[in-house]
Amino acid sequence: MKQYLLLFRDQAFSASVQLFKRSFLNLFMANLTISIITVLVITPLIIMGLGYGPTEFLEFRKDILNWLVNLENFKNDYDGLVNSLFELFTINYFYLGLAFILSLLIYSLSVNCFYIISDDEIRHSKSNFLSALRQSFNSTLLTILGFIVLLFFIQIAVMIISMLLFSMFNNISIALGIVIGFVGFLFVIVFFLRFTVGFAAIVHGKMKVTQAISYSLSHINWKRGWMLLLLGIVFNVVAALISSLLMLAIPQPKTAEELSYANLLLSKASSIIVNGFVYAFAVSATSTLYFRYSDDSSDDDGEDLQNHLVE
């Protein structure tokens, strides 16, 4: 751990890359496992919630594709567009609600698992995704879930305030409203990015929800938030390019008749591959940020770090 601590505090980028390389395989396998669970559990519930049978996923996608092909018929008819979409489905709120709850639980489980893998690599220089997955079923799961729910309400409140401010300035001047709206949009994104270290603080630092939020906001200040925004833009552009290249390699059906399970499996596989890289990088980067600003270390690590700083 002491080697990572020194790198985190002196060479954060190098530490993040090293952590990414050493933990990537386990993070990727964990993401693959959880993605398969999601497909097998959540997808049938969603399509059942929309009025289809649990195995009628292909029929569901064909209906959606047919609807997209016929969008030109509703160019100037927004109500007709919305009605035509709802006519496709027979909504079952029980299945959709169950899918939503289980999605939150599975997402919380995945976050816990990913950061346990990262924590094992940092503290013990070894990790195993199956062991991390088993360890993920602990009380931290509920803390992560609480963090997600609280953050959701914070985001809703911020969005409502932002919309009210935009509406106020827009009534004064349309041009002013557009400028304020764009700048405000960027500030809202940066504000949300300041919560970036929350998950890492919960798993690595064993913090409660409010402690994790306080830790993240205090260490990811506005300046660091803007830097994260710039890095995020670059990273998302690269991820989008990789995703686009993968999609180009997969034949894209233009009509419902051309759609097959092979197309769906290939599309899902490409999505899992891209997400595997994205999640591995995000977990490595946020773990690096957490340990860079924390005092989390063993006594031996603390002595070595002190000696290193004196030298």
Buried (B, 14 or more C-beta within 10 A) or exposed (E): BBEBBBBBBEEBEEBBBBBBEBBBBBBBBBBBBBBEBBBEBBBBBBBBBBBBEEEBBBBBBBBBBBBEEEEEEBEEEEEEBEEBEEEBBEEBEEBBEBBBEBBBBBBBBBBBBBBBBBBBBBBEEEBBBEBBBEBBEEEBBEBBBBBBEBBEEBBEEBEEEBEEBBEEBBEEEEEEBEEBBEEBEEBBBBBBBBBBBBBBBBBBBEBBBEBBBBBBBEBBEEEBBBBBBEEBEEBEEEBEEBBEEBBEEBEEBEEBEEBBEEBBEBBBBBBBBBBBBBBBBBBBBBBBBBBBBBEBBEEEBEEBBEEEEEE
